[in-house]
Amino acid sequence: MNIYERIKEICDEQNITISYLESQIGISNGSVSKWKSQTPKADNLYSVSKYLNRTIEYFLTGEDGSFVRGKSLTKDEEQILAYYNELGEEDKIIIKAKMIKFLREQRKRDAETNEEAMM
């Protein structure tokens, strides 16, 4: 699969056309089609990757390359992170607080379950 095919696939998943993508990122109509046989300019590929929320590495190699602490991100983790990044700072603070509360409660329940199992 080449760069163009990967871009087309993601556009299809997001229900947008290649020409719509081109207009949104400010490149000329037909530019992406040329990438079937030509390597795009780095700044254009960067714009595409940001707009489609994928890494440049994905378009070049087909491998995502999203890592956190040396671990690849799953599609679900990428989607959660993308949603989180769309939030305002105040909402991020609320989400962090709720997540910490949830995790503490979950750990407490797990510890209680383990204690009961040991008896």
RODO-2510 file (C-alpha; in nm, 4 decimals, decimal comma):
residues 119
     n   res          X          Y          Z
     1     m     0,0000     0,0000     0,0000
     2     n     0,1403     0,3436    -0,0880
     3     i     0,0971     0,6869     0,0724
     4     y    -0,1988     0,7753    -0,1472
     5     e    -0,3793     0,4485    -0,0682
     6     r    -0,3307     0,4978     0,3068
     7     i    -0,4641     0,8535     0,2857
     8     k    -0,7599     0,7365     0,0764
     9     e    -0,8359     0,4607     0,3272
    10     i    -0,8392     0,7036     0,6221
    11     c    -1,0471     0,9561     0,4279
    12     d    -1,2995     0,6819     0,3507
    13     e    -1,3111     0,5855     0,7192
    14     q    -1,3773     0,9495     0,8098
    15     n    -1,6305     0,9944     0,5265
    16     i    -1,4396     1,2733     0,3531
    17     t    -1,3117     1,3016    -0,0016
    18     i    -0,9533     1,3570    -0,1055
    19     s    -1,0493     1,6903    -0,2634
    20     y    -1,2160     1,8002     0,0623
    21     l    -0,8987     1,7079     0,2516
    22     e    -0,6887     1,9053     0,0040
    23     s    -0,9105     2,2123     0,0420
    24     q    -0,9023     2,1906     0,4232
    25     i    -0,5237     2,1758     0,4483
    26     g    -0,4599     2,4288     0,1714
    27     i    -0,2964     2,2217    -0,1013
    28     s    -0,3965     2,2269    -0,4651
    29     n    -0,6641     1,9947    -0,5996
    30     g    -0,5067     1,6776    -0,7358
    31     s    -0,1910     1,7014    -0,5240
    32     v    -0,2660     1,3910    -0,3201
    33     s    -0,3358     1,1863    -0,6344
    34     k     0,0201     1,2589    -0,7493
    35     w     0,1422     1,0813    -0,4360
    36     k     0,0521     0,7509    -0,5974
    37     s     0,3919     0,7712    -0,7677
    38     q     0,5691     1,0698    -0,6101
    39     t     0,6854     1,1405    -0,2576
    40     p     0,4993     1,4378    -0,1085
    41     k     0,6703     1,7407     0,0392
    42     a     0,7254     1,6945     0,4115
    43     d     0,5120     1,9950     0,5081
    44     n     0,2193     1,8688     0,2998
    45     l     0,2388     1,5206     0,4490
    46     y     0,2623     1,6777     0,7946
    47     s    -0,0580     1,8757     0,7273
    48     v    -0,2357     1,5605     0,6106
    49     s    -0,1201     1,3655     0,9158
    50     k    -0,2419     1,6354     1,1546
    51     y    -0,5769     1,6711     0,9809
    52     l    -0,6387     1,2951     0,9667
    53     n    -0,4972     1,2400     1,3167
    54     r    -0,2339     0,9857     1,2094
    55     t     0,1428     0,9873     1,2304
    56     i     0,3607     1,0665     0,9306
    57     e     0,5209     0,7278     0,9933
    58     y     0,1845     0,5615     0,9318
    59     f     0,1521     0,7169     0,5861
    60     l     0,5118     0,6330     0,4952
    61     t     0,5308     0,2778     0,6300
    62     g     0,1841     0,1612     0,7285
    63     e     0,3008     0,1294     1,0892
    64     d     0,1588     0,3715     1,3386
    65     g     0,4519     0,4385     1,5637
    66     s     0,2396     0,5858     1,8448
    67     f     0,4232     0,5133     2,1676
    68     v     0,3799     0,5957     2,5330
    69     r     0,6621     0,4838     2,7616
    70     g     0,7927     0,2477     2,4948
    71     k     0,4542     0,0781     2,4435
    72     s     0,2573     0,1029     2,1194
    73     l    -0,0866     0,2592     2,1527
    74     t    -0,3924     0,0579     2,0544
    75     k    -0,6556     0,2100     1,8259
    76     d    -0,8806     0,2625     2,1311
    77     e    -0,6005     0,4414     2,3168
    78     e    -0,5309     0,6609     2,0151
    79     q    -0,8995     0,7497     1,9878
    80     i    -0,9244     0,8325     2,3591
    81     l    -0,6115     1,0464     2,3337
    82     a    -0,7480     1,2256     2,0264
    83     y    -1,0739     1,3062     2,2100
    84     y    -0,8792     1,4194     2,5153
    85     n    -0,6616     1,6501     2,3045
    86     e    -0,9746     1,8202     2,1704
    87     l    -1,0811     1,9229     2,5218
    88     g    -1,0184     2,2613     2,6786
    89     e    -0,7824     2,2843     2,9757
    90     e    -1,0653     2,3017     3,2319
    91     d    -1,2288     1,9865     3,0926
    92     k    -0,8914     1,8077     3,0942
    93     i    -0,8554     1,8821     3,4657
    94     i    -1,2036     1,7403     3,5319
    95     i    -1,1308     1,4258     3,3280
    96     k    -0,7989     1,3700     3,5077
    97     a    -0,9638     1,4045     3,8496
    98     k    -1,2445     1,1634     3,7569
    99     m    -0,9974     0,9121     3,6157
   100     i    -0,7815     0,9218     3,9289
   101     k    -1,0905     0,8750     4,1466
   102     f    -1,2074     0,5833     3,9319
   103     l    -0,8671     0,4127     3,9393
   104     r    -0,8351     0,4478     4,3169
   105     e    -1,1817     0,2980     4,3662
   106     q    -1,1007     0,0158     4,1256
   107     r    -0,7764    -0,0659     4,3053
   108     k    -0,9578    -0,0656     4,6390
   109     r    -1,2220    -0,3082     4,5046
   110     d    -0,9480    -0,5290     4,3581
   111     a    -0,7613    -0,5365     4,6905
   112     e    -1,0819    -0,6265     4,8770
   113     t    -1,1536    -0,9053     4,6271
   114     n    -0,8005    -1,0425     4,6670
   115     e    -0,8314    -1,0368     5,0487
   116     e    -1,1608    -1,2283     5,0313
   117     a    -1,0066    -1,4842     4,7980
   118     m    -0,7172    -1,5418     5,0402
   119     m    -0,9541    -1,6266     5,3293
***
